[in-house]
Amino acid sequence: MTTMADLVGDVRRMTYGSMSEKINLVATSASAIVDEVDLELDVTGINEGMILSSGLNVWYVKGVSVNDRKVFVVPGIDNSPNSGVSVGDMVFVRPRMTDWYAFNMLNDEIRALSAPTNGLYQLKSWRADVDPTYQSYDVPVAASDLLSLHRVRYRLPGTPDVYVDLPSVAWRWHTGTDTNRVQLLRNIPVGTEVEFVYKAPFSAAASLSDDVVATCGLAPTMTDIPPLGVAMMLLQTTESRRVQVQTQGDARRAEEVPATANSNAASQLRRLYRERVQDEYARLTARLPIFMGR
């Protein structure tokens, strides 16, 4: 199982490689953080004004009690949720990237995979009993994310799982402000059911523990693509921060790290991202037959 937490870890490794983050551990469980967090390790290096990240929580440090290993915080920074914490949960101290930021960016990338320029999708379906009179079937509310119909078929009467495909000329999808139904142009035997298979966009995750295959609809071979997109964006923002005049310059000389180093790395990731999207598009096209009129 590949979870959103796994993808967040992939983003961190793609962007920062072996660069380590300073971490601490939660010492006391809490259903929600009011204004303080008990930590297990020494808090000497944590100062007022720092940001802490634990799961989807983002906290602003407003004070520290060194002897008690307590950190007084303001929860909900950057509109992050005030989620509960458990003993042993990892806390990133002044992180280069919060998990909350990566989580939101990953959801954006997952949704973007279904954009027309990328052309990826997941397959869903619904079934309906045969309407022998009108051969008209309303699209259910559960299928409101329908992008296009991929396949229409009916179960052969008297069999549990033998289906007969209808060619694309044998059905029409009618959609509008007050219409959303599929009309079959061929009579289907009574006493069976029709299956409608459709293309749908990928779904966003709600938590770090969500399975990106089961919850979001990604194919197992696609799970490396969203982290590529987020890493690319992070490298671009790193470049923009570096050229801002109000930020302190890097200790290394300019000739050691050219001004476009991060944006060049982002461009390399962009090319890899496009290649992977095209790979998966070709995989979908090769694996899924197109049912044309006959």
N, C-alpha and C positions, 0 to 999 in steps of 0.2 A: 504493500500500500504506500502510495506517495501522498503525503499531506502538504498543506500549505506551509507548515513549519519547515518541511524539507526544502521547499522551493525558496523560502526566505534564507535558509542556510546556503543554498546554491548561489543566490544573489550575492551574499556576503563574500563567498570564496571567489566568485568570478570577478568581482569588483576590486577586492582588497587582497586577494591571494593569501599569503601566509602572515600578513600583518595582524598582530594579535590585539584584541580589545581588553581593556581592564575590566574585570568582572568581580562580582560579589554574589552572595547567595542569600535568599530569603530565610530568616530564622524562625518566623512565626507566621502561621497561616492566617488569612483574613479574607472575609467574603468581599470586602471592598476596602480601599484605602481611604481613610478620612484625612489624616494629616501627618502620619508617621509610619515608617517601615523599620522593622527589626531585621538587622543583617547579621550574618554569621561571621564574616571576616572583618578585619580591621577597617574602620571607616576614616582613617586619618587622611587619606588622599581625596576624600569627597568634600567639596567646598560649596559654599553658597553660590547659587547661580548656575550650577551644573545641571545637566539633563541626565536622568536615569531612564533606562528602558528595560522592562520585564514583560515578556509576552507582548500583548497589545497595549500594555500600560506605558504611558510616558509621563514622568514626574519631573517637576522643577524643584530643585533643592533650595530650601529656605533656611536651613540650619542643620547642625550635626551635634549629637551628644556622643563624644568619643568613648567615654567610659561605659556607657550602656549599649554602644554600637547601634544607636538609633539615628535615623535620618528623617528630618522633618521636611515634608514635601507638599507641593501643590499638585494634586492629581488632574488628569484630563487635559494635559497640554496638547496642543495641535488637534483638539477635538477627539482625542483618543478616548476609548471607553474606560470606565473605572472598574476593571475586572478584578476578580478575586485572585489571591496568590496562595501558593502552597509552600510548605517547608522544602527547601532545596531548589526552588525555582531560580534560574539564573538572572542576574541583574547586570546589565551592561552600564558601565560608568562612563559618561560623556562619550557615547558611541558615535562612530562615523556615520552610522545609519541606524535608525530605530526600526524595530520589527514592525511597528505600526505603519511607518512610511512604506516599507517594502511590501507589506501585506496589501495596502491600497493600490500600489503601483502594479503588483501582480494581478490583482483583480481587473485593473484597467487593461492590462496586456491580454488577459484571458478573454475578455469581452471583445477586444480589438481583433482577435484571430478570426472572428466571424464577420468582420467588415468585408465589403465587396473586393477591396484590393488584396485581401489575403485569401478569401474564399474557403476557409475551413469551417467545419460545422460538426454537430453531433446528430445522430439519428434517433428519433423518437417515434412512437406509434400510438394509435388508439384503434379500438375495434368497436364495431356496431352491428347489431342484428340487421339482417337484410330487410329493406323496405320494398316489398314486392309491387307496391302501387306506383310510387313516384321515383324510386331509386335515387332519393335525395337524402343527404346525410349532413347534419349540422356539425360544424367543427366545435368540439367541446371546449369549455373554458380552460381545461387543463392543457389544451394544445394551442393556447393563445399566442405562443411564441413561434408559431409556424412561419417559416421563411418561404418554403416551397414544398410541394408534394414531390416525393421521390418515387413512390411505388404504391400501387393500389392492387390488392389481390383478395380473393375470397377462398374460404376453406371449402374443399370439395366435400359435398354432403356425404355423411356416413364415415368420414375419416377424422381422426383426432388432430392431425397436423400436416395434411397434404394441401398445399395452396396452389391456386391457379392465378398467374399474373395477368392483369389487364394491360393492354398496350396504352400508350399515352393518349391515343385518339379516342379511347373509350371512356374518358372521364374529363370533367372540367371543374376547376376550382373557382367559385364565384365569391368575390370578396368586395366589400364596400362598407359604407357607414352603417347600414342596417342589414347587410347580408354577409354571411360567412359559412358557406356550405359547399359540399362536393356533390356534383351531379354525375351519376353514372349513365352512360349512353348505351349500355347493354343490360339486358335483363339477367339478374343473378338468381340462381335457384333459391327457393324458399327453404327455410329451416336451417340456414347456416349463418355465417357472419362474414363481414368484410373487414379487412385490415388496411389501415392507411398509415404508410410509413412516410415521415416528413423530415426535412432538414430544419434544425433549430440552432439558435446561437448557443454558445457556451454560457454557463451560469456562473455567477460570482460566488465565492466562498464566504461563509459567515464567521468562521473561526480558524485558528491555526491548526486545529485538529481535523479539519475537513479533508476528506479524500478527494483529490483533484480529478480523479477518474470517475468515481461514483457520484460525487456532488456536482462537480463543474462540467462533466461530460467530456473531458479531454481523453483522447486515445492514449494508451500507455506510452506510445512512441513520441507523443507531443510534449511530454512534461518538461523537456529541457528548453522549450522555446520561450515561455514567459520569463524565466530568469535572465535569458539573453537580452530580451527587450528592456528589462529593468536595469540590468548592469550597464547597458548602453546609455540609458538616460542618466544614471548616476555619474558615469564618467564625464558626460557633457556638463552636468552641473558642477562637477569638481573643477573643470576648466573655467567655467564662468566665475566661480568663487576666487580662483587664483588671480584672475586679472582685475578684480575689484580693488580699487586704490585704498580702501579703508581696511583691507585685511593685511595682516603681517606677512611679509614675504618669506618664502622658503629659505632655509639656511644654505641650501646648495646654490651654486652659481647658475646663472641663466643658461649658459652654454651646456651645462650638465643635464638640464631638464628643459628642452625647448618649450616655448609657450604653447605649442599645439600638440604636445605629447599626449595629453588625455583625450583631446578630440580625435586624434588619429587612432587611438585605441578604440574609441567609440565607433569610428567608421569601420574598423575591422569587425567589431561585433555586429554592426548593422548588416554588413555583407553576409556574415555567418547566419544572422537572424533570417535574412531574406532567403538564403539557400535552404535553411531548415523548413521554412514555411512552404517553399516550392516542393521540397521533398515530400512533405506530408500531403500537400495537394495532389501530387502525382500518385501517392500511395492510395488516397481516397478514390481517385479516378480509376485506378487499376483494380481496386478491390471491389468497388460497388458498380454493378452493371447499370447501364442506362436503358430503360425500357421505352423503346420507340414504337411508333405505330406500325402495325402490320396489316 
